[in-house]
Every structure is written in C-alpha cells, then in structure tokens.
Amino acid sequence: MKKTVLSVIVLVAIVSLASCTKESANCDLIAAKIIRFDCDRVIFQLLTTESIGDADWHDLQSGNRYSNVVSYYNTCAIAALTNGNYDTLYVSLKKTNETLYDRNCFQCQAMSDNPPQTKVDFTEISQSACAIEPKGN
C-alpha cells in the first residue's frame, strides 16, 4: 500500500512539474553565425544544409570564403542581443530585396566592403536553438 501511495505521489509530482514548464518549443530555427559587423548590416553564415544566401562569399577583411551568407540590416537588435560578440544565434527568416533599417537605431551611410547580395529579415531571433513559447500562446 505504501509503495502504491508513493508511486502515485511521484507520478503527480512529475505531472505537476511538467505542467510548469513551457508548453511548446519552436525548433525550426536556423543557426546563424555572425561573421562580421558592418556599420549598416550584420553578415551571417546560415548553418544549414539548405541553400540560402550567397553560395561562395569572400570576406575581403579576413580573406575567408563562406557559403550561405546573408546580410541583416538591424545592427542594433543584434548588438543588443550579443553585446557585439560574434555569437551564433538562432533565427527564422524571410528573404527580401529591400534594405531593412530600424528607424529607432542610428545607421551609418558608409559602404560595406563586399557585402553579401542576399538580404534577409529575421522574423524571430533567439539565443537558444529552440525558442520556447510561453504557455497559453
């Protein structure tokens, strides 16, 4: 009888703890490694097997070549999230041909040195691979 009661208590505790965690996780985010900060954009290499971005981009500053390279135009959002470090973030994106500037953030007018031609807008940016959605969303 004691074992049954103890088993029920353990089961209730597990279910209670599980219900306190976040309800769902979006694990469809793509790892995006920061290659370079330019004053008007952040240049990312998308770490995916899918072909997205410039296929063979040459960074004239470092001399390195990269595949799946894109430009993202909200330097303030990325700098605030990474404190200017060359981190890997996790993103959901859409390609665009527009130059996307954050109107609340200073953007310089200097030309980037050999920028990628593929421009993207991130619809979600996270520091973890699975963005956890709060319960009830």
Summary of the structure (lengths in Angstrom):
residues: 137
radius of gyration: 20.8
end to end distance: 41.2
largest distance: 76.3
contacts: 357
relative contact order: 0.24
helix: 20%
strand: 34%
